[in-house]
């Protein structure tokens, strides 16, 4: 269903039927086992967003584990449903575009696919964006990107090698020259 | 009420065993001070805390954890949000154990009011924001000058020596500015401003004559003091500090009280009411419920300090009904529970600065920047839309991954590179505004609903008035303007409509005043009608001012303790 139409259906009062169908699809609980069965897939998606370079990547940091835990326990139902449906949509889109499974795609093909998804799922302009999030939950790609980033940057490998981390700084240097290839602090 | 006394005094020893010179109700920032002062003055003092014990350092079990050591990496679960809809806005996995469970400790919101609480020894002194600012005569005289509510019965000169006294003991980092509206204090060296904050300070100095940017005055030790600290720049204060580098009851005042040998601390002890003897015209003790066994005990003392926090103290008074005080202890004025105030916050602006790309910082500052009140200070700064004013708190830093991912398009190595490098500099500014005392903003006891311990559940009714709404607009505008003049771009002026209470600065429910007909406490924080009961938590505040209030509670507590002990010596109490 077209999202913009759905919003207008709710906000613009174009019909109770649209609204109730919409409500049903949004609040229905998707099968959480689909997250576990897609663990390897989620790991590859995360790696596509944050690949191993000179520093560890999302897979090294086991990002998929915490992503799945957050989806199960720290995510509202609408956003989680969007995510689970997004996984399936991505798979079929991959098949249609490259005639193969995502797991068999090259890194470039994977990136192209995710970039395409990101463009399509861009939130509406601020005011609509807010309503969109409230009624529809967060879309697949923003959630995937957010969770991958957080999973990586709060992991041991991500924080200590991908970023810079000091548990006990002991001192404050308020304004110092930036070091060559200085990483961002993992915690503020 | 003498009958009550006899019923528990069967063999004479129970009364004796349960009798102290002083009782302090609550162990948070003001209760801790009362305990220290009274114990050091030689009074056998009983501190009653409704929550569990928290032993300094030993019980800070999250203090040394890394983000990856937490099962959910510091992200709250849906269950947290459902069970604790209010507290989960303030806690994360690192400090959740210092906040109550909303389900276990319900209250009724007649309209939205976030009551953020910590029921444990030390109370909110473990999780406070640590900002310490003096009130001035601009604040103490405001009600009188404007004909609002009642006049403060004290002036700056009455409290100034006590600010000195507590500041020297607490250890507050800060910079002297010589401002009449925000008097200087006894400071340790300030936490230095970083590059962007220092630049912003210079810009404000250049563009405005009516305001300054100063390092926030925080109870974080920039130098070691009395065996505590110094600050290790971890910025994990709310988990409890293993280095004792910020001020809390657990780390400072309660240990000081304990070394005198005069302190008895009982945790898991809810004070249900203060017991009043109408013959003696004095409070004689308190009735306490053990939170675990639900058993009742009475404790007796010559003087009682109520430091349960603004809302809880008022509820104890309202629940302490007797023949002499059918409306609640010392409440002939009918003011107890009324005039509830909180600072309103989160109107402001943020912006990006292009420059200083070759600069960074080391260590995580537990401080921020502060712009002391600059509205309605004098004739030149008088506003036509509102009275009083606001202070601005802010922070400058380089954006990092937690902001950058949402604004960086694409995936793969270039995305990774961008979010793992220091981003552009950002300054965030937000106002903390004065809320006027409105009689209708109040707490009451529900006549029917009871909590787990059979005590009445509280109702909170609170709404901002036109003055606060007008001020919010000005905050947003002035923050935006300062950033614009400093050359910031991508300026986002905001006005998040947070529920009242979110600043966690509740005040005013047992206000000080000259007249027993219109106020609950006199100029010494002594109940007009019950001279051996003192209240020195936020409930005593006659107006809210704009300053973070804890420092004022501490100073008033020390001052009231001196007055109470003098009174005892002279046989007046």
Interface residues (C-beta under 8 A of the other chain):
Chain A: X48 X49 X50 X51 X53 X55 X57 X66 X69 X70 X73 X74 X75 X76 X107 X111 X114 X115 X118 X142 X145 X146 X149 X150 X151 X153 X154 X155 X156 X159 X162 X163 X165 X167 X168 X169 X170 X171 X172 X173 X174 X175 X176 X177 X178 X179 X182 X183 X184 X185 X186 X187 X188
Chain B: X64 X66 X67 X68 X71 X72 X73 X74 X75 X76 X77 X78 X79 X191 X192 X193 X194 X195 X198 X231 X232 X233 X234 X235 X357 X358 X359 X360 X361 X362 X363 X364 X365 X397 X398 X400 X401 X402 X405 X406 X409 X410 X411 X412 X413 X415 X416 X417 X419 X420 X421 X422 X423
